[in-house]
Amino acid sequence: MSCYLIGIGGTGAKCIEAATHLSTAGLLPDNELYTLFVDPDESNGNLEQAKVTLDRHIKGQKMTLGSASLFQTRVRRAKPSVWSPFGENSGSELQLRSSFSYSQMRAQDEEIAGLFDVLYSDDEKKADLAVGFRGHPSIGAAVMAQQLSLSETEPWTTFRRLVSNDAGTGDKARIFLCGSVFGGTGAAGLPTIGKLIRQELRSGESDNFEIACGLVLPYFSFEGTPKDEDIKAEAKSFVPNAQAALNYYWNKRHDDIFDGMYVVGDPAMSPVGDASVGGPTQENKPHFVELLVALSAADFFETGTGAGQVALMSRSEGGLEWSDLPYPRSSELRQKLSQLVHFSFAYLSTYKPALDAIRSGERGSYAFPWYVDLVQQAGARLQDDQVWKQFENLETYAQRLLKWTAEIHETASRTDISLFDCTAFSSRDPESNEIELRDEREFRRRRFGVLDRPNSESETDELSNVWNRLSSASSPRDVGGAGSFIQALHEACNPDNFSS
């Protein structure tokens, strides 16, 4: 079985970012995951953030880590990683009328041009689409339906070949699309791309595939509207847009497109600041809804879905706890995600600073028994640029993971998220009001042992116990280089090993 994850629009990209963290934790199937972004606005800030996180995972999975669940899912990025319906023209000034050769259409067939005029206003026809479909899914659906072909355009031709290969070997391909239904790109792309994929795969391959989607209902809002823009997304339209989308899926029988649907949203609709028409300024903070969509994908990839199945998620009123997170094995979800957060905390606060000191000559390796046994004896040399890049990449990933974790706790300001004690490694900057990681020297180390119990008032010496476990560990035979130390640290940070 192969798994395919397609994120459509900014929300879809953020859901892929959340799924990347689940992949790093070992919570997605341990076979290959093929990822593909769809967005006409390739400068979208949400998309850029997701691409960076995905890149750090892909670099991390190149390390040899033996049986560790860390970076277990082998992520394969589409080439190109982002598909824009405008192709190589993406980023330049683009309009609906030029995409459909409107002037030529009017000269050749006035009746068709007249129908086009009925369907789209003058403002819609001339709006600059280089920054997306501006909350108008009718524009996006037309452009995508015209441009998408699984047999003519990359990365879709490779996608089709891979699905065909799965069918040829008897494996069932599971394809998961995700995006919002209340904006422009996601609302346009989910039904359009889903239907085109099903039609084209059925015409050339067997039916040995399933398609599901994560429909994201409104979960954030913004203030005001972009100035000097006639065509734009408006927060006041989010709920009516979502209602219209759900009516569409109901009336058109969603199972003609998708074998299953996961419907996720948050009625609190967290404020995300000022409105943005698109581009780099469209960069919303992570939200727990995106984690729920990623968990939906994990459920689908593992269990598949019955024909016509719809999953509607709910949670405890007023808060979000571990028991509210949907996953086939809830205890494993908590254990592996906690292990990743503990590992990142320990690496940033204790072990990466020690590696820096050893590499610079500030400290001798004799002061760190774990370094001698797990780094030196494994054949890794800190002066080797390739080895050092692995440690630096892991540092960047760990920073992104902890900041993402802290932000999903804070973004939903009207919901009490009780998964981790993020104050142990992050704080809100009083000037910018942004969530920032603490300096490594300011991590609250005595909270390490209860990071996944935010309501506990206990303090522990568990971080010291991790040091002791590492100092008595030996290098595994099947792992060498930087991976020997990283695997051992990850195992030592398993909360199942902690004192209760």
Disulfide bonds with the S-S distance in Angstrom:
none
